[in-house]
Amino acid sequence: MAKLPQLPGAEIVRRLKRLGMEEDHRKGGHVVMLNPTTLRMSDVPQHGSKPVKKGTLGAILKQLSVSVEDFVGA
């Protein structure tokens, strides 16, 4: 199993878009991403270049039904 990297929110959104996720809307410092196949949503915090914690990133991937291996390879 691949380890989760610490990435800023903007890079997480870019990788999720490469995997087929869609940006639903923005609310303050968060981007709400949508998995079009499962219709599940998750908030991705975007606070400048500050990295998102690994536990938060793991929860985002779990909510969107994305495997860690797919995310790291994107």
mmCIF file of the N, C-alpha and C atoms, coordinates in Angstrom:
data_MODEL
# 
_entry.id   MODEL 
# 
loop_
_atom_site.group_PDB 
_atom_site.id 
_atom_site.type_symbol 
_atom_site.label_atom_id 
_atom_site.label_alt_id 
_atom_site.label_comp_id 
_atom_site.label_asym_id 
_atom_site.label_entity_id 
_atom_site.label_seq_id 
_atom_site.pdbx_PDB_ins_code 
_atom_site.Cartn_x 
_atom_site.Cartn_y 
_atom_site.Cartn_z 
_atom_site.occupancy 
_atom_site.B_iso_or_equiv 
_atom_site.pdbx_formal_charge 
_atom_site.auth_seq_id 
_atom_site.auth_comp_id 
_atom_site.auth_asym_id 
_atom_site.auth_atom_id 
_atom_site.pdbx_PDB_model_num 
ATOM 1   N N  . MET A 1 1  ? 0.842   -1.174 0.000   1.00 0.00 ? 1  MET A N  1 
ATOM 2   C CA . MET A 1 1  ? 0.000   0.000  0.000   1.00 0.00 ? 1  MET A CA 1 
ATOM 3   C C  . MET A 1 1  ? 0.888   1.238  0.000   1.00 0.00 ? 1  MET A C  1 
ATOM 4   N N  . ALA A 1 2  ? 0.581   2.167  -0.880  1.00 0.00 ? 2  ALA A N  1 
ATOM 5   C CA . ALA A 1 2  ? 1.362   3.395  -0.990  1.00 0.00 ? 2  ALA A CA 1 
ATOM 6   C C  . ALA A 1 2  ? 1.068   4.322  0.178   1.00 0.00 ? 2  ALA A C  1 
ATOM 7   N N  . LYS A 1 3  ? 2.062   5.107  0.541   1.00 0.00 ? 3  LYS A N  1 
ATOM 8   C CA . LYS A 1 3  ? 1.875   6.080  1.610   1.00 0.00 ? 3  LYS A CA 1 
ATOM 9   C C  . LYS A 1 3  ? 1.230   7.339  1.048   1.00 0.00 ? 3  LYS A C  1 
ATOM 10  N N  . LEU A 1 4  ? 0.433   8.000  1.874   1.00 0.00 ? 4  LEU A N  1 
ATOM 11  C CA . LEU A 1 4  ? -0.193  9.245  1.463   1.00 0.00 ? 4  LEU A CA 1 
ATOM 12  C C  . LEU A 1 4  ? 0.822   10.379 1.526   1.00 0.00 ? 4  LEU A C  1 
ATOM 13  N N  . PRO A 1 5  ? 0.927   11.155 0.465   1.00 0.00 ? 5  PRO A N  1 
ATOM 14  C CA . PRO A 1 5  ? 1.822   12.305 0.491   1.00 0.00 ? 5  PRO A CA 1 
ATOM 15  C C  . PRO A 1 5  ? 1.152   13.492 1.178   1.00 0.00 ? 5  PRO A C  1 
ATOM 16  N N  . GLN A 1 6  ? 1.942   14.439 1.641   1.00 0.00 ? 6  GLN A N  1 
ATOM 17  C CA . GLN A 1 6  ? 1.374   15.676 2.155   1.00 0.00 ? 6  GLN A CA 1 
ATOM 18  C C  . GLN A 1 6  ? 1.419   16.687 1.030   1.00 0.00 ? 6  GLN A C  1 
ATOM 19  N N  . LEU A 1 7  ? 0.252   17.097 0.576   1.00 0.00 ? 7  LEU A N  1 
ATOM 20  C CA . LEU A 1 7  ? 0.129   17.990 -0.567  1.00 0.00 ? 7  LEU A CA 1 
ATOM 21  C C  . LEU A 1 7  ? -0.780  19.163 -0.212  1.00 0.00 ? 7  LEU A C  1 
ATOM 22  N N  . PRO A 1 8  ? -0.583  20.312 -0.869  1.00 0.00 ? 8  PRO A N  1 
ATOM 23  C CA . PRO A 1 8  ? -1.534  21.411 -0.676  1.00 0.00 ? 8  PRO A CA 1 
ATOM 24  C C  . PRO A 1 8  ? -2.865  21.081 -1.354  1.00 0.00 ? 8  PRO A C  1 
ATOM 25  N N  . GLY A 1 9  ? -3.909  21.752 -0.944  1.00 0.00 ? 9  GLY A N  1 
ATOM 26  C CA . GLY A 1 9  ? -5.247  21.482 -1.459  1.00 0.00 ? 9  GLY A CA 1 
ATOM 27  C C  . GLY A 1 9  ? -5.366  21.608 -2.963  1.00 0.00 ? 9  GLY A C  1 
ATOM 28  N N  . ALA A 1 10 ? -4.674  22.577 -3.559  1.00 0.00 ? 10 ALA A N  1 
ATOM 29  C CA . ALA A 1 10 ? -4.765  22.770 -5.011  1.00 0.00 ? 10 ALA A CA 1 
ATOM 30  C C  . ALA A 1 10 ? -4.250  21.545 -5.761  1.00 0.00 ? 10 ALA A C  1 
ATOM 31  N N  . GLU A 1 11 ? -3.171  20.937 -5.280  1.00 0.00 ? 11 GLU A N  1 
ATOM 32  C CA . GLU A 1 11 ? -2.630  19.738 -5.934  1.00 0.00 ? 11 GLU A CA 1 
ATOM 33  C C  . GLU A 1 11 ? -3.567  18.549 -5.754  1.00 0.00 ? 11 GLU A C  1 
ATOM 34  N N  . ILE A 1 12 ? -4.213  18.458 -4.612  1.00 0.00 ? 12 ILE A N  1 
ATOM 35  C CA . ILE A 1 12 ? -5.178  17.375 -4.382  1.00 0.00 ? 12 ILE A CA 1 
ATOM 36  C C  . ILE A 1 12 ? -6.334  17.495 -5.359  1.00 0.00 ? 12 ILE A C  1 
ATOM 37  N N  . VAL A 1 13 ? -6.834  18.717 -5.551  1.00 0.00 ? 13 VAL A N  1 
ATOM 38  C CA . VAL A 1 13 ? -7.938  18.936 -6.495  1.00 0.00 ? 13 VAL A CA 1 
ATOM 39  C C  . VAL A 1 13 ? -7.497  18.558 -7.907  1.00 0.00 ? 13 VAL A C  1 
ATOM 40  N N  . ARG A 1 14 ? -6.279  18.949 -8.311  1.00 0.00 ? 14 ARG A N  1 
ATOM 41  C CA . ARG A 1 14 ? -5.777  18.601 -9.650  1.00 0.00 ? 14 ARG A CA 1 
ATOM 42  C C  . ARG A 1 14 ? -5.734  17.085 -9.845  1.00 0.00 ? 14 ARG A C  1 
ATOM 43  N N  . ARG A 1 15 ? -5.209  16.366 -8.849  1.00 0.00 ? 15 ARG A N  1 
ATOM 44  C CA . ARG A 1 15 ? -5.114  14.906 -8.971  1.00 0.00 ? 15 ARG A CA 1 
ATOM 45  C C  . ARG A 1 15 ? -6.495  14.254 -8.999  1.00 0.00 ? 15 ARG A C  1 
ATOM 46  N N  . LEU A 1 16 ? -7.420  14.760 -8.199  1.00 0.00 ? 16 LEU A N  1 
ATOM 47  C CA . LEU A 1 16 ? -8.771  14.197 -8.200  1.00 0.00 ? 16 LEU A CA 1 
ATOM 48  C C  . LEU A 1 16 ? -9.456  14.428 -9.537  1.00 0.00 ? 16 LEU A C  1 
ATOM 49  N N  . LYS A 1 17 ? -9.220  15.587 -10.158 1.00 0.00 ? 17 LYS A N  1 
ATOM 50  C CA . LYS A 1 17 ? -9.802  15.857 -11.475 1.00 0.00 ? 17 LYS A CA 1 
ATOM 51  C C  . LYS A 1 17 ? -9.239  14.898 -12.520 1.00 0.00 ? 17 LYS A C  1 
ATOM 52  N N  . ARG A 1 18 ? -7.939  14.573 -12.415 1.00 0.00 ? 18 ARG A N  1 
ATOM 53  C CA . ARG A 1 18 ? -7.335  13.604 -13.345 1.00 0.00 ? 18 ARG A CA 1 
ATOM 54  C C  . ARG A 1 18 ? -7.975  12.227 -13.199 1.00 0.00 ? 18 ARG A C  1 
ATOM 55  N N  . LEU A 1 19 ? -8.483  11.926 -12.005 1.00 0.00 ? 19 LEU A N  1 
ATOM 56  C CA . LEU A 1 19 ? -9.131  10.635 -11.754 1.00 0.00 ? 19 LEU A CA 1 
ATOM 57  C C  . LEU A 1 19 ? -10.617 10.649 -12.090 1.00 0.00 ? 19 LEU A C  1 
ATOM 58  N N  . GLY A 1 20 ? -11.130 11.763 -12.617 1.00 0.00 ? 20 GLY A N  1 
ATOM 59  C CA . GLY A 1 20 ? -12.515 11.819 -13.058 1.00 0.00 ? 20 GLY A CA 1 
ATOM 60  C C  . GLY A 1 20 ? -13.470 12.508 -12.102 1.00 0.00 ? 20 GLY A C  1 
ATOM 61  N N  . MET A 1 21 ? -12.962 13.021 -10.981 1.00 0.00 ? 21 MET A N  1 
ATOM 62  C CA . MET A 1 21 ? -13.833 13.744 -10.054 1.00 0.00 ? 21 MET A CA 1 
ATOM 63  C C  . MET A 1 21 ? -14.138 15.123 -10.638 1.00 0.00 ? 21 MET A C  1 
ATOM 64  N N  . GLU A 1 22 ? -15.249 15.698 -10.223 1.00 0.00 ? 22 GLU A N  1 
ATOM 65  C CA . GLU A 1 22 ? -15.654 17.006 -10.723 1.00 0.00 ? 22 GLU A CA 1 
ATOM 66  C C  . GLU A 1 22 ? -15.746 17.997 -9.571  1.00 0.00 ? 22 GLU A C  1 
ATOM 67  N N  . GLU A 1 23 ? -15.415 19.241 -9.875  1.00 0.00 ? 23 GLU A N  1 
ATOM 68  C CA . GLU A 1 23 ? -15.559 20.303 -8.878  1.00 0.00 ? 23 GLU A CA 1 
ATOM 69  C C  . GLU A 1 23 ? -17.023 20.726 -8.873  1.00 0.00 ? 23 GLU A C  1 
ATOM 70  N N  . ASP A 1 24 ? -17.711 20.504 -7.750  1.00 0.00 ? 24 ASP A N  1 
ATOM 71  C CA . ASP A 1 24 ? -19.123 20.843 -7.657  1.00 0.00 ? 24 ASP A CA 1 
ATOM 72  C C  . ASP A 1 24 ? -19.298 22.326 -7.362  1.00 0.00 ? 24 ASP A C  1 
ATOM 73  N N  . HIS A 1 25 ? -18.681 22.804 -6.288  1.00 0.00 ? 25 HIS A N  1 
ATOM 74  C CA . HIS A 1 25 ? -18.730 24.225 -5.956  1.00 0.00 ? 25 HIS A CA 1 
ATOM 75  C C  . HIS A 1 25 ? -17.643 24.556 -4.950  1.00 0.00 ? 25 HIS A C  1 
ATOM 76  N N  . ARG A 1 26 ? -17.501 25.848 -4.694  1.00 0.00 ? 26 ARG A N  1 
ATOM 77  C CA . ARG A 1 26 ? -16.538 26.328 -3.703  1.00 0.00 ? 26 ARG A CA 1 
ATOM 78  C C  . ARG A 1 26 ? -17.305 27.011 -2.588  1.00 0.00 ? 26 ARG A C  1 
ATOM 79  N N  . LYS A 1 27 ? -16.773 26.846 -1.376  1.00 0.00 ? 27 LYS A N  1 
ATOM 80  C CA . LYS A 1 27 ? -17.406 27.500 -0.231  1.00 0.00 ? 27 LYS A CA 1 
ATOM 81  C C  . LYS A 1 27 ? -16.288 27.955 0.688   1.00 0.00 ? 27 LYS A C  1 
ATOM 82  N N  . GLY A 1 28 ? -16.005 29.238 0.690   1.00 0.00 ? 28 GLY A N  1 
ATOM 83  C CA . GLY A 1 28 ? -14.918 29.771 1.498   1.00 0.00 ? 28 GLY A CA 1 
ATOM 84  C C  . GLY A 1 28 ? -13.590 29.211 1.044   1.00 0.00 ? 28 GLY A C  1 
ATOM 85  N N  . GLY A 1 29 ? -12.840 28.629 1.953   1.00 0.00 ? 29 GLY A N  1 
ATOM 86  C CA . GLY A 1 29 ? -11.537 28.058 1.636   1.00 0.00 ? 29 GLY A CA 1 
ATOM 87  C C  . GLY A 1 29 ? -11.595 26.588 1.303   1.00 0.00 ? 29 GLY A C  1 
ATOM 88  N N  . HIS A 1 30 ? -12.754 26.096 0.868   1.00 0.00 ? 30 HIS A N  1 
ATOM 89  C CA . HIS A 1 30 ? -12.908 24.674 0.549   1.00 0.00 ? 30 HIS A CA 1 
ATOM 90  C C  . HIS A 1 30 ? -13.499 24.495 -0.843  1.00 0.00 ? 30 HIS A C  1 
ATOM 91  N N  . VAL A 1 31 ? -13.070 23.431 -1.503  1.00 0.00 ? 31 VAL A N  1 
ATOM 92  C CA . VAL A 1 31 ? -13.630 23.039 -2.790  1.00 0.00 ? 31 VAL A CA 1 
ATOM 93  C C  . VAL A 1 31 ? -14.388 21.744 -2.555  1.00 0.00 ? 31 VAL A C  1 
ATOM 94  N N  . VAL A 1 32 ? -15.629 21.690 -3.002  1.00 0.00 ? 32 VAL A N  1 
ATOM 95  C CA . VAL A 1 32 ? -16.438 20.484 -2.844  1.00 0.00 ? 32 VAL A CA 1 
ATOM 96  C C  . VAL A 1 32 ? -16.314 19.677 -4.129  1.00 0.00 ? 32 VAL A C  1 
ATOM 97  N N  . MET A 1 33 ? -15.749 18.477 -3.994  1.00 0.00 ? 33 MET A N  1 
ATOM 98  C CA . MET A 1 33 ? -15.529 17.594 -5.134  1.00 0.00 ? 33 MET A CA 1 
ATOM 99  C C  . MET A 1 33 ? -16.621 16.528 -5.176  1.00 0.00 ? 33 MET A C  1 
ATOM 100 N N  . LEU A 1 34 ? -16.999 16.127 -6.388  1.00 0.00 ? 34 LEU A N  1 
ATOM 101 C CA . LEU A 1 34 ? -18.063 15.156 -6.608  1.00 0.00 ? 34 LEU A CA 1 
ATOM 102 C C  . LEU A 1 34 ? -17.524 13.982 -7.406  1.00 0.00 ? 34 LEU A C  1 
ATOM 103 N N  . ASN A 1 35 ? -17.826 12.763 -6.949  1.00 0.00 ? 35 ASN A N  1 
ATOM 104 C CA . ASN A 1 35 ? -17.531 11.566 -7.724  1.00 0.00 ? 35 ASN A CA 1 
ATOM 105 C C  . ASN A 1 35 ? -18.777 11.299 -8.567  1.00 0.00 ? 35 ASN A C  1 
ATOM 106 N N  . PRO A 1 36 ? -18.707 11.487 -9.898  1.00 0.00 ? 36 PRO A N  1 
ATOM 107 C CA . PRO A 1 36 ? -19.909 11.376 -10.724 1.00 0.00 ? 36 PRO A CA 1 
ATOM 108 C C  . PRO A 1 36 ? -20.497 9.965  -10.805 1.00 0.00 ? 36 PRO A C  1 
ATOM 109 N N  . THR A 1 37 ? -19.700 8.935  -10.536 1.00 0.00 ? 37 THR A N  1 
ATOM 110 C CA . THR A 1 37 ? -20.234 7.576  -10.625 1.00 0.00 ? 37 THR A CA 1 
ATOM 111 C C  . THR A 1 37 ? -20.986 7.179  -9.359  1.00 0.00 ? 37 THR A C  1 
ATOM 112 N N  . THR A 1 38 ? -20.490 7.595  -8.194  1.00 0.00 ? 38 THR A N  1 
ATOM 113 C CA . THR A 1 38 ? -21.147 7.229  -6.937  1.00 0.00 ? 38 THR A CA 1 
ATOM 114 C C  . THR A 1 38 ? -21.986 8.362  -6.369  1.00 0.00 ? 38 THR A C  1 
ATOM 115 N N  . LEU A 1 39 ? -21.853 9.568  -6.939  1.00 0.00 ? 39 LEU A N  1 
ATOM 116 C CA . LEU A 1 39 ? -22.546 10.777 -6.473  1.00 0.00 ? 39 LEU A CA 1 
ATOM 117 C C  . LEU A 1 39 ? -22.209 11.124 -5.025  1.00 0.00 ? 39 LEU A C  1 
ATOM 118 N N  . ARG A 1 40 ? -20.997 10.767 -4.604  1.00 0.00 ? 40 ARG A N  1 
ATOM 119 C CA . ARG A 1 40 ? -20.536 11.111 -3.255  1.00 0.00 ? 40 ARG A CA 1 
ATOM 120 C C  . ARG A 1 40 ? -19.699 12.375 -3.341  1.00 0.00 ? 40 ARG A C  1 
ATOM 121 N N  . MET A 1 41 ? -19.765 13.190 -2.282  1.00 0.00 ? 41 MET A N  1 
ATOM 122 C CA . MET A 1 41 ? -19.061 14.468 -2.248  1.00 0.00 ? 41 MET A CA 1 
ATOM 123 C C  . MET A 1 41 ? -18.107 14.521 -1.070  1.00 0.00 ? 41 MET A C  1 
ATOM 124 N N  . SER A 1 42 ? -17.095 15.396 -1.200  1.00 0.00 ? 42 SER A N  1 
ATOM 125 C CA . SER A 1 42 ? -16.161 15.615 -0.111  1.00 0.00 ? 42 SER A CA 1 
ATOM 126 C C  . SER A 1 42 ? -15.561 17.011 -0.242  1.00 0.00 ? 42 SER A C  1 
ATOM 127 N N  . ASP A 1 43 ? -15.286 17.637 0.894   1.00 0.00 ? 43 ASP A N  1 
ATOM 128 C CA . ASP A 1 43 ? -14.657 18.958 0.923   1.00 0.00 ? 43 ASP A CA 1 
ATOM 129 C C  . ASP A 1 43 ? -13.143 18.808 0.920   1.00 0.00 ? 43 ASP A C  1 
ATOM 130 N N  . VAL A 1 44 ? -12.474 19.608 0.094   1.00 0.00 ? 44 VAL A N  1 
ATOM 131 C CA . VAL A 1 44 ? -11.013 19.654 0.075   1.00 0.00 ? 44 VAL A CA 1 
ATOM 132 C C  . VAL A 1 44 ? -10.604 21.046 0.543   1.00 0.00 ? 44 VAL A C  1 
ATOM 133 N N  . PRO A 1 45 ? -9.918  21.149 1.683   1.00 0.00 ? 45 PRO A N  1 
ATOM 134 C CA . PRO A 1 45 ? -9.505  22.471 2.157   1.00 0.00 ? 45 PRO A CA 1 
ATOM 135 C C  . PRO A 1 45 ? -8.398  23.048 1.283   1.00 0.00 ? 45 PRO A C  1 
ATOM 136 N N  . GLN A 1 46 ? -8.502  24.331 0.981   1.00 0.00 ? 46 GLN A N  1 
ATOM 137 C CA . GLN A 1 46 ? -7.469  25.027 0.220   1.00 0.00 ? 46 GLN A CA 1 
ATOM 138 C C  . GLN A 1 46 ? -7.086  26.273 0.997   1.00 0.00 ? 46 GLN A C  1 
ATOM 139 N N  . HIS A 1 47 ? -5.987  26.180 1.709   1.00 0.00 ? 47 HIS A N  1 
ATOM 140 C CA . HIS A 1 47 ? -5.513  27.295 2.518   1.00 0.00 ? 47 HIS A CA 1 
ATOM 141 C C  . HIS A 1 47 ? -4.100  27.645 2.082   1.00 0.00 ? 47 HIS A C  1 
ATOM 142 N N  . GLY A 1 48 ? -3.983  28.212 0.886   1.00 0.00 ? 48 GLY A N  1 
ATOM 143 C CA . GLY A 1 48 ? -2.682  28.586 0.344   1.00 0.00 ? 48 GLY A CA 1 
ATOM 144 C C  . GLY A 1 48 ? -1.829  27.371 0.068   1.00 0.00 ? 48 GLY A C  1 
ATOM 145 N N  . SER A 1 49 ? -0.555  27.471 0.428   1.00 0.00 ? 49 SER A N  1 
ATOM 146 C CA . SER A 1 49 ? 0.359   26.356 0.184   1.00 0.00 ? 49 SER A CA 1 
ATOM 147 C C  . SER A 1 49 ? 0.474   25.439 1.395   1.00 0.00 ? 49 SER A C  1 
ATOM 148 N N  . LYS A 1 50 ? -0.369  25.643 2.388   1.00 0.00 ? 50 LYS A N  1 
ATOM 149 C CA . LYS A 1 50 ? -0.353  24.806 3.595   1.00 0.00 ? 50 LYS A CA 1 
ATOM 150 C C  . LYS A 1 50 ? -0.794  23.382 3.232   1.00 0.00 ? 50 LYS A C  1 
ATOM 151 N N  . PRO A 1 51 ? 0.009   22.371 3.576   1.00 0.00 ? 51 PRO A N  1 
ATOM 152 C CA . PRO A 1 51 ? -0.360  20.993 3.208   1.00 0.00 ? 51 PRO A CA 1 
ATOM 153 C C  . PRO A 1 51 ? -1.540  20.470 4.026   1.00 0.00 ? 51 PRO A C  1 
ATOM 154 N N  . VAL A 1 52 ? -2.332  19.630 3.391   1.00 0.00 ? 52 VAL A N  1 
ATOM 155 C CA . VAL A 1 52 ? -3.460  18.973 4.047   1.00 0.00 ? 52 VAL A CA 1 
ATOM 156 C C  . VAL A 1 52 ? -2.910  17.784 4.834   1.00 0.00 ? 52 VAL A C  1 
ATOM 157 N N  . LYS A 1 53 ? -3.382  17.602 6.047   1.00 0.00 ? 53 LYS A N  1 
ATOM 158 C CA . LYS A 1 53 ? -2.897  16.508 6.887   1.00 0.00 ? 53 LYS A CA 1 
ATOM 159 C C  . LYS A 1 53 ? -3.255  15.162 6.256   1.00 0.00 ? 53 LYS A C  1 
ATOM 160 N N  . LYS A 1 54 ? -2.418  14.156 6.542   1.00 0.00 ? 54 LYS A N  1 
ATOM 161 C CA . LYS A 1 54 ? -2.597  12.835 5.938   1.00 0.00 ? 54 LYS A CA 1 
ATOM 162 C C  . LYS A 1 54 ? -3.921  12.197 6.327   1.00 0.00 ? 54 LYS A C  1 
ATOM 163 N N  . GLY A 1 55 ? -4.352  12.376 7.560   1.00 0.00 ? 55 GLY A N  1 
ATOM 164 C CA . GLY A 1 55 ? -5.631  11.815 7.992   1.00 0.00 ? 55 GLY A CA 1 
ATOM 165 C C  . GLY A 1 55 ? -6.802  12.438 7.257   1.00 0.00 ? 55 GLY A C  1 
ATOM 166 N N  . THR A 1 56 ? -6.722  13.748 7.024   1.00 0.00 ? 56 THR A N  1 
ATOM 167 C CA . THR A 1 56 ? -7.766  14.448 6.277   1.00 0.00 ? 56 THR A CA 1 
ATOM 168 C C  . THR A 1 56 ? -7.796  13.973 4.836   1.00 0.00 ? 56 THR A C  1 
ATOM 169 N N  . LEU A 1 57 ? -6.618  13.830 4.230   1.00 0.00 ? 57 LEU A N  1 
ATOM 170 C CA . LEU A 1 57 ? -6.543  13.344 2.847   1.00 0.00 ? 57 LEU A CA 1 
ATOM 171 C C  . LEU A 1 57 ? -7.094  11.922 2.746   1.00 0.00 ? 57 LEU A C  1 
ATOM 172 N N  . GLY A 1 58 ? -6.772  11.077 3.716   1.00 0.00 ? 58 GLY A N  1 
ATOM 173 C CA . GLY A 1 58 ? -7.308  9.713  3.716   1.00 0.00 ? 58 GLY A CA 1 
ATOM 174 C C  . GLY A 1 58 ? -8.824  9.702  3.795   1.00 0.00 ? 58 GLY A C  1 
ATOM 175 N N  . ALA A 1 59 ? -9.389  10.594 4.614   1.00 0.00 ? 59 ALA A N  1 
ATOM 176 C CA . ALA A 1 59 ? -10.849 10.676 4.737   1.00 0.00 ? 59 ALA A CA 1 
ATOM 177 C C  . ALA A 1 59 ? -11.485 11.163 3.434   1.00 0.00 ? 59 ALA A C  1 
ATOM 178 N N  . ILE A 1 60 ? -10.836 12.121 2.769   1.00 0.00 ? 60 ILE A N  1 
ATOM 179 C CA . ILE A 1 60 ? -11.349 12.627 1.487   1.00 0.00 ? 60 ILE A CA 1 
ATOM 180 C C  . ILE A 1 60 ? -11.384 11.499 0.461   1.00 0.00 ? 60 ILE A C  1 
ATOM 181 N N  . LEU A 1 61 ? -10.293 10.744 0.366   1.00 0.00 ? 61 LEU A N  1 
ATOM 182 C CA . LEU A 1 61 ? -10.234 9.646  -0.603  1.00 0.00 ? 61 LEU A CA 1 
ATOM 183 C C  . LEU A 1 61 ? -11.274 8.576  -0.289  1.00 0.00 ? 61 LEU A C  1 
ATOM 184 N N  . LYS A 1 62 ? -11.459 8.279  0.983   1.00 0.00 ? 62 LYS A N  1 
ATOM 185 C CA . LYS A 1 62 ? -12.449 7.277  1.383   1.00 0.00 ? 62 LYS A CA 1 
ATOM 186 C C  . LYS A 1 62 ? -13.869 7.736  1.025   1.00 0.00 ? 62 LYS A C  1 
ATOM 187 N N  . GLN A 1 63 ? -14.163 9.007  1.280   1.00 0.00 ? 63 GLN A N  1 
ATOM 188 C CA . GLN A 1 63 ? -15.495 9.532  0.970   1.00 0.00 ? 63 GLN A CA 1 
ATOM 189 C C  . GLN A 1 63 ? -15.778 9.503  -0.525  1.00 0.00 ? 63 GLN A C  1 
ATOM 190 N N  . LEU A 1 64 ? -14.744 9.730  -1.344  1.00 0.00 ? 64 LEU A N  1 
ATOM 191 C CA . LEU A 1 64 ? -14.928 9.755  -2.793  1.00 0.00 ? 64 LEU A CA 1 
ATOM 192 C C  . LEU A 1 64 ? -14.707 8.392  -3.447  1.00 0.00 ? 64 LEU A C  1 
ATOM 193 N N  . SER A 1 65 ? -14.431 7.354  -2.649  1.00 0.00 ? 65 SER A N  1 
ATOM 194 C CA . SER A 1 65 ? -14.194 5.995  -3.149  1.00 0.00 ? 65 SER A CA 1 
ATOM 195 C C  . SER A 1 65 ? -13.016 5.939  -4.116  1.00 0.00 ? 65 SER A C  1 
ATOM 196 N N  . VAL A 1 66 ? -11.908 6.572  -3.738  1.00 0.00 ? 66 VAL A N  1 
ATOM 197 C CA . VAL A 1 66 ? -10.684 6.581  -4.536  1.00 0.00 ? 66 VAL A CA 1 
ATOM 198 C C  . VAL A 1 66 ? -9.618  5.822  -3.749  1.00 0.00 ? 66 VAL A C  1 
ATOM 199 N N  . SER A 1 67 ? -8.925  4.912  -4.410  1.00 0.00 ? 67 SER A N  1 
ATOM 200 C CA . SER A 1 67 ? -7.870  4.167  -3.713  1.00 0.00 ? 67 SER A CA 1 
ATOM 201 C C  . SER A 1 67 ? -6.620  5.030  -3.597  1.00 0.00 ? 67 SER A C  1 
ATOM 202 N N  . VAL A 1 68 ? -5.830  4.748  -2.575  1.00 0.00 ? 68 VAL A N  1 
ATOM 203 C CA . VAL A 1 68 ? -4.593  5.480  -2.343  1.00 0.00 ? 68 VAL A CA 1 
ATOM 204 C C  . VAL A 1 68 ? -3.638  5.273  -3.516  1.00 0.00 ? 68 VAL A C  1 
ATOM 205 N N  . GLU A 1 69 ? -3.559  4.058  -4.049  1.00 0.00 ? 69 GLU A N  1 
ATOM 206 C CA . GLU A 1 69 ? -2.670  3.752  -5.154  1.00 0.00 ? 69 GLU A CA 1 
ATOM 207 C C  . GLU A 1 69 ? -3.036  4.561  -6.398  1.00 0.00 ? 69 GLU A C  1 
ATOM 208 N N  . ASP A 1 70 ? -4.338  4.664  -6.692  1.00 0.00 ? 70 ASP A N  1 
ATOM 209 C CA . ASP A 1 70 ? -4.774  5.456  -7.839  1.00 0.00 ? 70 ASP A CA 1 
ATOM 210 C C  . ASP A 1 70 ? -4.430  6.920  -7.634  1.00 0.00 ? 70 ASP A C  1 
ATOM 211 N N  . PHE A 1 71 ? -4.636  7.427  -6.418  1.00 0.00 ? 71 PHE A N  1 
ATOM 212 C CA . PHE A 1 71 ? -4.373  8.837  -6.140  1.00 0.00 ? 71 PHE A CA 1 
ATOM 213 C C  . PHE A 1 71 ? -2.888  9.159  -6.261  1.00 0.00 ? 71 PHE A C  1 
ATOM 214 N N  . VAL A 1 72 ? -2.036  8.307  -5.700  1.00 0.00 ? 72 VAL A N  1 
ATOM 215 C CA . VAL A 1 72 ? -0.590  8.549  -5.733  1.00 0.00 ? 72 VAL A CA 1 
ATOM 216 C C  . VAL A 1 72 ? -0.080  8.468  -7.166  1.00 0.00 ? 72 VAL A C  1 
ATOM 217 N N  . GLY A 1 73 ? -0.636  7.585  -7.969  1.00 0.00 ? 73 GLY A N  1 
ATOM 218 C CA . GLY A 1 73 ? -0.206  7.437  -9.362  1.00 0.00 ? 73 GLY A CA 1 
ATOM 219 C C  . GLY A 1 73 ? -0.742  8.483  -10.302 1.00 0.00 ? 73 GLY A C  1 
ATOM 220 N N  . ALA A 1 74 ? -1.725  9.278  -9.874  1.00 0.00 ? 74 ALA A N  1 
ATOM 221 C CA . ALA A 1 74 ? -2.330  10.289 -10.756 1.00 0.00 ? 74 ALA A CA 1 
ATOM 222 C C  . ALA A 1 74 ? -1.451  11.499 -10.920 1.00 0.00 ? 74 ALA A C  1 
# 
